Amino acid sequence: MHGEYKVPGGKLVVVDVEAEDGVLRHVRVAGDFFLEPDEALDAVNGALEGAPADTDAAGLAARIDAALPEGTVMYGLTSEGVGIAVRRALAHATDWTDYDWQLVHEGPQSPALHMALDEVLTAEVAAGRRPPTLRVWEWGAPAVIIGSFQSLRNEVDPQGAALHGIEVVRRISGGGAMFVEPGNTITYSLSVPEALVQGLSFQDSYAYLDDWVLGALGDMGIRAWYQPLNDIATEQGKIAGAAQKRVVGPHGGPGAVLHHVTMSYDIDADKMLQVLRIGREKMSDKGTKSAKKRVDPLRRQTGLAREAVIARMIDSFRGRYGLSQGKVTDDELARARELARTKFGSAEWTARVP
């Protein structure tokens, strides 16, 4: 069995292993990491040899740490990363490059339709009718998107939303509220087969699915990192928030994962604080200036136009994994429009947690 794992902010770890009589055998760890002294690699392999095959990643990491020679230095590698690569091998996880990725980047659409498209396209990936998809959103109107389990009245000030013409919609994933305006926000979704994140914990899957965009930001001169559970941060502040939803496949079979990210290209912090109650409370003792610092826009950090930032992100993904141009099919769009009308545009759904 073969497993690979790119350590967030680090290097690729590759593990070849067999499971015999419930234990690990013939373990071989490799990769483009740096490890000193040389005999430390033998110690890693030896620590894993004979381990119970159901040992979780943390348990495997503990065995490695206990076996490493004194003074071992790892660069681009962690014991936990090796453990995750082993778990992915045993789970028969796939890799990004195993798929023919499709890009969907179409014109501005309503907030409710975006919510519906996420649900429909991810279900299509789960059913095997659509390849793994990177969808870049264009917003047709300003909006507040609240998480699946958030209280509407606790998150949104209805007077502020009405004053600024802000539509409120609820997404299918958890997490916090996002304030978006068409020219100030970059949003994308990944709809991926569940096999891509096999062997990863829920938290690890966030870091794994965000790794490509950290590389894209690095190419634009921004040193960014994953900040658990679901933020992308820089030294200047948070620039993005992610959320996920797991979708079960047909007849309870292997499903798909929706991973979507909203990035602040620019932000009107004064308006945001008039619309979001939580944002206002968090910043009440710090002032609007602190709100602007807390979410630091990409425009200021890159000096690039929003369209240029998006183009560079897409080019980075294509360079890593390949990416062909695609579109939402007529059938998918019809289903999404119906779902936007009956679910995501309905008061019942939006206020399901009052």
C-alpha positions in Angstrom: 0.0 0.0 0.0 1.2 3.5 -0.9 0.4 6.7 0.9 1.4 10.3 0.4 1.0 13.4 2.5 2.2 16.9 2.0 3.0 18.3 5.4 1.4 21.8 5.5 4.1 24.3 5.0 6.6 21.5 4.6 7.6 18.6 2.3 6.1 15.5 0.8 6.1 12.3 2.8 5.7 9.0 1.0 5.1 5.7 2.7 5.0 2.2 1.3 3.7 -0.4 3.7 2.0 -3.7 4.0 -0.4 -4.9 6.7 0.1 -8.6 7.7 -1.7 -10.3 10.6 -2.9 -6.9 11.9 0.5 -5.3 12.1 2.6 -3.1 9.8 5.3 -4.8 7.8 8.0 -3.8 5.2 7.6 -0.1 6.1 9.6 2.3 3.9 9.4 6.1 4.4 10.7 8.5 1.7 10.2 12.0 0.5 11.9 15.3 -0.3 12.3 16.3 3.3 15.5 16.9 5.2 16.5 14.6 8.1 19.6 14.5 10.2 21.4 12.2 11.1 21.1 9.7 8.2 20.3 6.8 10.6 17.2 8.7 11.8 15.4 7.3 8.7 16.1 3.8 9.8 14.8 4.6 13.2 11.6 5.9 11.7 11.1 2.8 9.7 12.0 0.6 12.6 9.5 2.4 14.9 6.7 1.7 12.5 7.6 -1.9 11.8 5.4 -4.2 13.8 3.0 -1.5 15.0 -0.6 -2.5 15.2 -2.3 -1.6 11.9 -5.1 0.2 13.6 -2.8 2.6 15.5 -3.9 6.2 14.8 -1.6 8.9 13.4 -0.8 10.3 16.9 0.1 6.9 18.2 2.4 6.2 15.2 4.0 9.6 15.8 4.6 8.8 19.4 6.4 5.6 18.4 8.6 7.5 16.0 9.5 10.2 18.6 10.5 7.6 21.1 12.8 5.9 18.6 14.6 8.9 17.1 18.3 9.4 17.9 19.1 12.2 20.3 19.7 15.5 18.4 17.6 14.4 15.4 16.6 17.4 13.2 13.6 17.3 10.9 13.0 20.0 8.3 9.8 19.9 6.2 8.9 16.7 8.1 7.0 15.9 11.3 6.4 12.6 13.1 2.7 13.3 12.8 3.1 13.8 9.1 4.6 10.3 8.7 1.8 8.9 10.8 -0.8 10.5 8.6 1.0 9.2 5.4 0.8 5.7 6.9 -2.9 6.1 7.7 -3.6 7.3 4.2 -1.7 4.3 2.7 -3.8 1.9 4.8 -7.0 3.8 3.8 -6.1 3.6 0.1 -6.3 7.3 -0.1 -6.0 9.0 -3.5 -3.7 12.0 -4.4 -4.5 15.3 -6.1 -2.8 14.2 -9.3 -4.9 11.1 -9.6 -7.8 13.2 -10.9 -8.7 15.3 -13.9 -9.6 18.5 -12.2 -12.2 20.8 -13.7 -12.5 24.6 -13.3 -15.9 26.3 -13.1 -15.6 30.1 -13.2 -18.8 31.7 -14.5 -20.5 35.1 -14.3 -22.1 36.7 -11.3 -24.8 34.7 -9.6 -27.1 35.4 -6.6 -26.0 34.3 -3.1 -28.8 31.7 -2.9 -27.8 30.2 -6.2 -24.2 29.9 -5.0 -25.3 28.0 -1.9 -27.4 25.7 -4.1 -24.5 25.1 -6.7 -22.2 24.0 -3.9 -24.8 21.4 -2.8 -25.6 20.2 -6.3 -22.0 20.0 -7.7 -20.7 18.2 -4.6 -23.5 15.7 -4.8 -22.6 15.1 -8.5 -18.9 14.5 -7.5 -20.1 12.0 -4.8 -22.2 10.2 -7.4 -19.3 10.0 -9.8 -21.0 12.1 -12.5 -18.7 15.1 -12.2 -14.9 15.2 -11.9 -13.4 16.9 -8.9 -14.1 20.6 -9.3 -12.6 24.0 -8.4 -15.4 26.5 -8.6 -14.5 30.2 -8.4 -17.5 32.4 -7.4 -18.5 35.7 -8.8 -21.0 37.5 -6.5 -24.1 39.1 -8.0 -25.0 40.9 -4.8 -23.6 41.7 -1.4 -24.5 39.1 1.3 -24.0 37.7 4.7 -23.5 33.9 4.7 -24.2 32.3 8.0 -23.1 28.8 9.0 -25.5 25.9 9.0 -25.8 25.9 12.8 -25.6 29.6 13.6 -28.5 31.6 15.1 -29.8 34.2 12.6 -30.7 36.7 15.3 -27.4 36.4 17.1 -25.4 36.9 13.9 -27.1 39.5 11.8 -28.5 43.0 12.6 -31.6 43.1 10.4 -31.7 46.9 10.3 -28.1 47.1 9.2 -28.6 44.5 6.6 -31.7 46.3 5.2 -29.9 49.7 5.3 -27.1 48.4 3.1 -29.2 46.0 0.9 -27.4 42.9 2.3 -29.0 39.6 1.5 -28.7 36.9 4.3 -28.3 33.3 3.3 -27.5 30.1 5.2 -25.0 27.6 3.8 -24.9 23.8 4.3 -21.5 23.9 6.1 -20.7 24.9 9.6 -18.5 27.7 10.8 -19.0 31.4 11.2 -20.7 34.3 9.4 -19.0 35.8 6.3 -19.6 39.3 5.1 -19.1 39.6 1.3 -19.3 42.3 -1.3 -18.9 41.5 -5.1 -15.7 43.5 -5.7 -14.2 42.9 -2.3 -14.4 39.1 -1.9 -12.8 36.1 -3.5 -14.6 32.8 -2.9 -13.9 29.4 -4.2 -15.2 25.8 -3.6 -13.5 22.5 -3.9 -15.8 19.6 -4.5 -13.6 16.5 -4.1 -14.0 12.7 -3.7 -13.9 11.5 -0.1 -11.0 9.3 -1.1 -8.8 12.4 -1.4 -8.9 13.0 2.4 -9.0 9.4 3.6 -6.7 8.9 6.5 -6.9 12.5 7.6 -8.6 13.8 10.7 -11.2 16.5 10.2 -8.7 19.2 11.2 -6.0 17.8 9.0 -8.3 17.8 6.0 -8.7 21.5 6.3 -4.9 22.0 6.2 -4.5 19.5 3.4 -7.2 21.1 1.2 -5.8 24.7 1.9 -2.2 23.9 1.1 -2.4 24.8 -2.6 -3.7 28.2 -1.9 -0.9 28.9 0.7 1.5 28.1 -2.2 -0.4 30.5 -4.5 -0.3 33.2 -1.9 3.4 32.6 -1.4 4.0 33.1 -5.1 2.4 36.5 -4.7 4.7 37.4 -1.9 2.4 36.7 1.0 3.6 34.4 3.8 0.4 32.7 4.8 -0.3 29.7 7.0 -3.2 27.5 8.1 -4.5 28.4 11.5 -6.7 25.7 13.1 -9.5 25.1 12.7 -10.5 27.0 9.6 -8.6 30.2 9.1 -5.8 31.3 6.7 -3.6 33.9 8.4 -0.7 36.2 7.7 1.5 38.4 10.0 -0.9 41.2 9.2 -4.0 39.3 10.2 -6.6 36.8 9.0 -7.3 36.8 5.2 -9.6 33.9 4.8 -12.0 31.5 6.4 -12.9 27.9 5.3 -15.8 25.6 6.0 -16.6 22.0 5.0 -19.5 19.7 4.5 -19.3 15.9 4.0 -21.8 14.5 1.4 -22.8 10.8 1.5 -22.6 9.0 -1.8 -25.4 7.1 -3.5 -26.7 4.1 -1.4 -24.5 5.1 1.4 -21.3 4.6 -0.6 -18.2 6.7 -0.7 -19.1 10.4 -0.8 -17.5 13.7 -1.4 -16.3 16.7 0.6 -17.3 20.3 0.0 -14.5 22.7 1.1 -15.2 26.4 0.4 -13.1 29.4 1.3 -13.9 33.1 1.4 -11.0 35.5 1.2 -11.0 39.2 1.9 -9.7 41.1 -1.1 -10.9 44.3 0.4 -13.3 45.1 3.2 -15.6 47.9 4.4 -15.2 47.3 8.1 -17.6 50.0 9.1 -20.4 48.5 7.1 -19.5 45.0 8.3 -19.8 46.1 11.9 -23.3 47.5 11.2 -24.5 44.2 9.7 -22.8 41.5 11.8 -23.7 41.5 15.5 -20.9 39.1 16.5 -18.3 41.2 14.6 -19.5 44.3 16.5 -19.3 42.5 19.9 -15.9 41.1 19.2 -14.5 44.6 18.3 -16.6 46.7 20.7 -13.6 47.3 23.0 -11.1 47.6 20.2 -12.6 49.9 17.7 -13.1 49.7 14.0 -9.4 50.2 13.3 -8.8 46.8 15.0 -11.5 45.2 12.9 -9.6 46.3 9.8 -6.4 44.8 11.2 -8.1 41.6 12.2 -9.1 40.9 8.6 -6.3 42.2 6.4 -7.3 42.5 2.8 -5.4 40.9 -0.1 -5.5 44.2 -2.0 -3.2 45.8 0.5 -0.9 42.9 0.8 -0.5 42.1 -2.9 -1.1 45.5 -4.7 -2.8 43.4 -7.4 -6.2 43.8 -8.9 -8.8 41.2 -7.7 -8.9 39.6 -11.2 -5.1 39.2 -11.2 -5.2 37.6 -7.7 -7.8 35.1 -9.0 -5.9 34.4 -12.2 -2.7 33.7 -10.2 -4.6 31.4 -7.9 -6.0 29.4 -10.8 -2.6 29.3 -12.5 -1.0 27.9 -9.3 -3.6 25.2 -9.0 -3.2 24.3 -12.7 0.5 24.1 -12.4 0.3 21.8 -9.4 -2.5 19.4 -10.4 -3.7 20.2 -13.9 -7.0 22.0 -14.5 -9.3 22.0 -17.5 -12.0 24.5 -18.3 -15.5 23.3 -17.5 -19.0 24.6 -16.8 -22.1 23.9 -14.8 -24.3 21.7 -17.0 -27.9 22.6 -17.9 -29.2 19.9 -15.7 -27.0 21.0 -12.7 -28.1 24.6 -13.2 -31.8 23.7 -13.4 -31.5 21.7 -10.1 -29.6 24.4 -8.4 -32.1 27.1 -9.4 -34.9 25.0 -8.0 -32.9 24.4 -4.8 -32.2 28.1 -4.5 -36.0 28.8 -4.8 -37.3 26.1 -2.5 -34.5 25.9 0.1 -31.7 28.6 0.1 -34.0 31.5 -0.8 -36.6 30.5 1.7 -37.2 32.1 5.1 -37.7 28.7 6.6 -34.1 27.6 5.8 -32.5 30.9 6.5 -34.1 31.0 10.0 -34.0 27.3 10.8 -31.9 28.3 13.8 -33.8 31.5 14.7 
